[in-house]
């Protein structure tokens, strides 16, 4: 009887797996900041990476913002997602986005203990995922 229960439990976990899968895992997106009037040389593009339930912006990784878990919700015709990355000096990047077809758009909000928050709007298109991204296995 123990073997039967173990097999039944394994079958249920195998069937339930797709229900817990994150639809963005294994993807990368070339981000472009849409905001006008940014200072010359200001951060205006990045690569967003989703893998193993984690999210990271590659340029933010270089600045000390580690990959963090992301959440997503499938809706008819689109997927919404959100995450936040804690960084050095008490700063936090709060990300949210919407994937519709092969285009993504969203907002990145920088929150800091010693400055008022500010936001950037961005759009992104799919790109091949890099073989190695710091902080990902």
RAFEN-V84004 format. One line per field, one symbol per residue. ss: DSSP state (H for helix, E for strand, C for the rest). psi: psi as a letter, one per 40 degrees, with the letter a starting at -180 (. if undefined). burial: 1 if it has 16 or more other C-alpha atoms within 10 Angstrom, else 0. A space follows every 50 residues. Layout:
ss: ???
psi: ???
burial: ???
This chain:
ss: CHHHHHHHHHHHHHHHHHHHCCCCCCEEEEEEECCCCCCCCCCCEEEEEE ECCEEEEHHHHHCCCCCEEEEEEEECCEEEEEEEEECHHHCEEEEEEEEE CCEEEEEEEEEECCEEEEEEEEEEEEECCCCCCCCCC
psi: dddddddddddddddedddeiheeheiihhihhehieiiheiheiihhhh hfeiiihdddddeehiiiiiiihhiheihiiiiihhaifeihhhiiihhh bfiiiahhhhhideiiiiihiiiiiiiihidhhhei.
burial: 00000000000000000000011100111111110000000000111111 10111111011000111101010000001111111110001111111110 0001111111110000000111111000100000000
